[in-house]
């Protein structure tokens, strides 16, 4: 692997880079960044999408098929963990001995040149917290941060921002140990719950990886959620200095005077020095109090004034697909939500129940067969908070089906669930059935296509 100086010297030569999986949120951001550096950029993705269309319009060619011609003159392959070793889009350039680098390694070298890289890790809440942190830093006129978020941030109309300052704010994904290639000065750990069962067989395996991530910040600090048992287990083992936030206890940073009004929260953020800032959130849910405290902790340690934190958090209104309002289906407001882990689903539904809707209808698409099998009972428990659940077919991602692990069986095991068939059948049922209350479209796969069909047809 290159060192950071060699990496930037390499980029100055305007090399030809080819990104595999370029349509992904993170990969597309890296491709745009490389284009801004003057590199000749192209890429492959098996699925063409609005993201690949945006890349094309920016002068970055994208193909959805393998061809040896794609690699002519390529100086470096950048690929994601979703690309299998046996896939010809990766195995062919390897046979030609074209230099390669993982997405995580590429991103790690990018951030290593920054003076204040801040990485946000955790089983859930990463994109929202990175968005909050970005909103705070953007509210400080003296800062010019580079930002890499795992979802589109409306304030940027993008997943990334190229800045010229010392701050590099990024989302640090644990899957396949990607975050171990990163170099945070401040490492946020929001929570550690078991996930990605195909890569982390047990919670203990995940904890080992999070401890290794925390240890990277030995010259800075690890910001730990004191209310999360998994995160506190990392706190007990890491060799790095620790800074703890809590909404329940007085730690290094905490909240007081917590108040709720129709699902939205206000509170005072306190430090050992006294009041840091009063805070009012523009996104609902008590889970976002923890996210805001995490972002405020990183801002505090970065020397940002409390008033800037107050303005930044108030201005933050979410990121794409995190309880995002999309339109209406009959009388029902339609919200998209990325939740695909039982804890995320529970947190979202608990927040929605406080918003005063007459009823809650959820269309849920589970993400991967291994996750569905691992958290079968937990999914059914968390989804029981809704009044009606429609189970869409499981999104396979990189996996093959598992016997008995499918949407019809989930629906049969659920007290409030049903299986209606494909997206067209679900859309037809919702559009013809009327109904009141709120409609949530939940999942991390291609379920967003269902939202688009509902909204397009409901406008006729």
Secondary structure as UniProt FT lines:
FT   HELIX           4..12
FT   STRAND          16..20
FT   TURN            21..23
FT   HELIX           25..36
FT   TURN            37..38
FT   STRAND          40..44
FT   HELIX           50..57
FT   TURN            58..59
FT   STRAND          61..63
FT   HELIX           68..71
FT   TURN            72..73
FT   STRAND          76..79
FT   TURN            81..82
FT   TURN            85..86
FT   HELIX           88..95
FT   TURN            96..97
FT   STRAND          100..102
FT   HELIX           103..112
FT   STRAND          116..121
FT   HELIX           126..138
FT   TURN            141..142
FT   STRAND          146..153
FT   TURN            154..157
FT   STRAND          158..161
FT   STRAND          167..171
FT   HELIX           175..181
FT   STRAND          186..189
FT   TURN            197..199
FT   HELIX           203..215
FT   TURN            216..219
FT   STRAND          221..225
FT   TURN            226..227
FT   HELIX           229..237
FT   STRAND          242..246
FT   STRAND          253..261
FT   TURN            262..263
FT   STRAND          264..271
FT   TURN            272..273
FT   STRAND          274..280
FT   HELIX           287..301
FT   TURN            302..303
FT   HELIX           306..315
FT   TURN            320..321
FT   STRAND          324..329
FT   TURN            330..331
FT   STRAND          332..337
FT   HELIX           342..353
FT   TURN            354..356
FT   STRAND          360..367
FT   HELIX           369..374
FT   HELIX           376..383
FT   TURN            384..385
FT   STRAND          388..395
FT   TURN            397..398
FT   TURN            403..404
FT   HELIX           407..413
FT   STRAND          417..418
FT   HELIX           423..433
FT   STRAND          438..443
FT   HELIX           448..458
//
